[in-house]
Amino acid sequence: MLVRVLIERHFKKEREAEGIEKILEMRRSATTHPGCVSGETLIDTKDPCTIIIVSTWHSLDDWSKWEASEEHQSLAVSIEPRLDQPVSVRKFVNPWDALLE
């Protein structure tokens, strides 16, 4: 069952450009990880310090393996000092898939 992961990050005003660069690096890395289907990075039109990443994974297990990987952890640590709020990570599935399982 496909899983969509929404990650929201709020960057400090003076750090958003650096943050976006790091997020794009993380997303490029994630796309090579087994189970990653796609990824998209979106910037809030009213608040450019707010970034949403939408990634699609073949399974929750695939996402969890990426999230726990050394590569992901290292990139997440490099992003953290640029944030002014904790990261929000939410996982979603298609309701039809959930009902069929």
N, C-alpha and C positions, 0 to 999 in steps of 0.2 A: 504494500500500500504506500503510495506516495505521501510524503510529509513536506509541508511548507513551513519554513522557519522564518519568523519575522524578528529581526534584531533592531532595536532602536538605541541610538547613541546620541547624547547631547554633548557637544564639544564646547569648551571655553571659547569665547569670542575670538581671541587672538590665536587660537590653535586649530580652527576648523580646516584650513587648507592642509596642514600637516596630517590631521586626522583623516581626511578624505584620501590622501595619498596612502596612508597605512591601511585603510579599509580596502582600497582597491588592490593593494598587495595581498591582503588576506583573502579576498575573493578570488583572485587569480590562483592562489595556492589551493583554495578549497576546490576549485573546478577540476583539479588534477587528482583529488582524493577519491578513492572508490566509493561509488554510490551517489556522488553529486550529479544531479541532472542539469541544473542551471542556477544562475544567480543574477541578481539585479540590485543596483544601488540607486537609491532615490534621495533627493535633497528636498526638504520642506520648502515650499515656495514663499512662506511667510517668515520662516526662521531657518536660514542657511546653516545654522549650527546644529540642526537636527537632521540626522541621517537615518534612513531605514534601509536595511538590507533584507531582501526577500530571496531565500534560497530554497530550492526544491531538491529533495533527497529520495532515493528509492525506498528507504525505510528509516524509522526512528533509530534503529541500531546503527545505520550508516552515519547519521548525523551525530549520534553520541560518540562514535569512534573518532570522528573528525574533531568534535569539541574537546575530547580528552587527549588528542594527539599533542605531541611535543611542539610541533610546528604551529598549531593553533594557539596553544598556551603562550608560546614565545611572542607571537604577534599580538595577542590580547594584552599581554603585559606591556608591550611597547606603546599600545594605544591608551591604556588606562590613565597616564598622567595628563593627557590632553582633555579628559572628560570632566564635566562639572556635575554629572549625575551618574548613578549606577546604570549599568547596561540592563536593558529589558530584553529578554529572550522568550518568545512564545512560539509554540508548535501547534500546527493545525493539520487536519486531514479532511478530505472530501467527505461530507456526511454520508454519501452513498457507499463509499468504501468502508466507512466505519460500521454501517448497518450490515454490510455483507460479511463482515469478519466474525 
